[in-house]
Amino acid sequence: MNYDWKNITNTYSGYTQSLCPNGGNMTFKLATIAVYMLGFFFIVFLCNFLHILLRRFSQPRIISECLVGLFLSNLPVIRRRTSGEGIQNTLQYIVEVAMVLHMFVVGLEVDPNIFLEIHLPEAKVAYTGVLTTFVMAALITPFLTVPIGTNAPFNLCLSIIISGTASPLLTRLITDLKIGKSDIGRFVVSAGVHTDLVSTLLICIGFVIFDPVRAFVYRTVGSIITMVSLLVIEMVLAAKLTPLIMNWVNRENPEGKPMKCSHLVLAVAYVVMVCSFPPIVSNYDKVLSAFLAGVFMPREGRIAKMMISKVNYFFSAIFYPLFFFWVGTEAQLNSFEAGKLGTWAKLIFVFLIATAGKVLGSWVSGVMLGFHWQDSIAAGLLLNIKGHFHVYLAIMSSKMMLSSTSTSIGMVFATFLTIIYAPMVVANIIQRARKRSPTQRMALQWLVQSHELRVLLCMHGPQNISSVANFVGISRGPADPGLLVYLTDMVELTDRIATTLAHTQGVDTVTVTDPTVVEMREEITNGINAYLNEDGDGITVKRMLALSTLNSMHQDVCILAEDLMVTLIILPFHKQQEIGGRLNMGHSGFRHVNRKVLRHAPCSVGILVDRGLGATLISRSTISLHAAVIFIGGKDDREALAYAGRVARHPGVKLTVIRFLLEATGDSMSSIITIAKSNTTEHLEEMKVDDECFADFYDRHVAGGQVAYMEKYLVNSGQTFSTLRSLEGQYGLFIVGRGGRVNSILTVGMNDWEECPELGPIGDILSASDFSTTASVLVIQQHSLKGELDGLQDEFSIM
């Protein structure tokens, strides 16, 4: 068959042209889009590259994003490509949508019940800082001629903006700079949320009264009533109807199952409807409307968590570099009037007003609350941080012809000045924390043998007498230098006890006259004295009292330990053994006390889980207690081994050391990976210290036959668990370290299912309700110098 290929080709070409009459133009548009996409990826690459360079100066990512965005957008070759109306409108649309999402998530992460916490110190510091900054700004900004012409409402709005804090950026900075777990870090983050919420709410109220689109003229009464009514409807829908819809979606889509597309679309559409209701009907600002909707919507549930995580990922990966590129296109640097003195005056004074106002407010409130002046100033400087929302408002003031482009650029520069100094403030905080910390390790491992062991032994009541007596007995070590025990009663300060306090002569000295407390203390004293009269050689006991509320009892314990220069604090476990042998639910208040002492103690800490230690009659003539110390490795296990060395000297205790060692044999891939994981530099150095410590213990106690020794070769944490379970019923006391292990493969993953994290993974298993009911557990945590602080995992106190 013969084909007329020429006619077929002509027919196809004509058909194609009829379908795509502008085929060449479409190809050009696709090529243009590809170029823009490559440009965007180049911006992201430069931001990451510059952030790596600035990381050595602890500068946050926002600085690199700002520098790259402003620099690239002001290059002549790029400005020519982005000066068209189409690309400008596209960037403006992307930024507006993203800012709506940004403020919605900011509101969603804020709990509206935060206003019920105005009695807290962080709220007082936050509101005082807002007030002082607003007053200073309202008095000074009219002389700076920031707006075009005289505009008092604009100056009031600017004063509110200057008084604010970018809480999302502040939280990220505090976390990245590694003080997120410190008391001042948590304090500043909480105060930042208070500041951000109240300042943004004031802006929302100001938008109802003034119209920024028309140079901040007063709105009519009818317009104000309409806006307020619509905002009330929005907040009611967000607070009352949203939980019903979101709870239904969450029930239909439980955790662990894929989210149904229709339910996700319904939830997102509902959120969009609530947020867009006031802007569409009454021309209320869409960004502020999204913030208000987020504040009053519930934060719990799968949908809310998904929105927060997805939007935050979108911001960090895509939006922030593009945002500052848009800032550069709107604020051309050649419009910055650097040659005029007034331009620099506006920039410097805006920065100084914001900084001085926050510092003054924090200092005043800090004086009233009893804070150290350095902590108050540091908190004020960190609360002065501004962020993306403030930059957005500065650029929008120029676009709405409320201020000149040069003034807006100056306010953008002032915003970044509040961020640049944050790493220096944090470095000063860590430096002061190191100076305040002791320079000597107060731990058993470092105790000089010629010095007596000082122990702060805490008790909840008479029920601890027998276990305390046995603990003192097995811990005495050699009679010379002996053991000094500060026996401390932990008494909760209640209203009834407070009325019975009698002040005596001396500094801050009080006497408890409550009959119940007096009787309890006498019973404890008599019980301990009875033991000392029978077998008290080398033991000295002094009575102490920690009388405080449960919220602050840890401070009394830590202060006592520091003043008395003790090496070890022993705390009773918050659960008590019942008649059947099982542990009860315990006292949650004392559990929090134990956790706080572990975090702030100036020495090593031990938690004693008594499950029969008090019921055992330990004799010095015959072996009456079989004890075992589990040694895996790490500083806490070395501390437990150091304590076990004292126990080994007691003639009535048969001590066994069980060392868990990593076994990785064979040529399988899992064995190779196991060996690689365990051969990191940090792990090898820790293993070297472990081997030296264990070798010393072996020479002192095992070689002479006083202590038995066992080795267990294990592959993973599963075998660790099964090995620990196999020890049930063999020992009456286990001595273990709380943690402090470097990347230990033998315990990895155990933290995920701990019931009591304060006991550590090993202690939690040995003291579980389904383990032996006759095996007591002593969990020890070695003291760490605060001068070694260098990481997010460190929890330190400075305020």
Secondary structure by P-SEA (a helix, b strand, c coil): cccaaaaaaaaaaaaaaaaccaaaaaaaaaaaaaaaaaaaaaaaaaaaaaaaaaccccccaaaaaaaaaaaaaacaaaaaacccaaaaaaaaaaaaaaaaaaaaaaaaacccccccccccaaaaaaaaaaaaaaaaaaaccccccccccccaaaaaaaaaaaaccaaaaaaaaaaaacccccaaaaaaaaaaaaaaaaaaaaaaaaaaacccccccccccaaaaaaaaaaaaaaaaaaccaaaaaaaaaaaaccccccccaaaaaaaaaaaaaaaacccccccccaaaaaaaaaaacccccaaaaaaaaaaaaaaacccaaaaaaaaaaaccccccccccaaaaaaaaaaaaaaaaaaaaaaaaaaaaacccaaaaaaaaaaaccccaaaaaaaaaaaaaccccaaaaaaaaaaaaaaccaaaaaaaaaaaaaaaaccccccccccccccbbbbbbcccccccaaaaaaaaaaaaccccccbbbbbccccccccaaaaaaccccccccbbbbccaaaaaaaaaaaaaaaaaaaaccccbbbbbbbbccccccaaaaaaaaaaaacccbbbbccccccccccccccccaaaaaaaaaaaaccccbbbbbbcccccccccccccccbbbbbbbcccaaaaaaaaaaaaaaaccccbbbbbbbbbbbbcccaaaaaaaaaaacaaaaaaaaaaaaaaaaaaacccccccbbbbbbbbccaaaaaaaaaaacccccbbbbbcccccccccccccccccccccccaaaaaaacccccccbbbbbbbccccccccccccbbbbcc
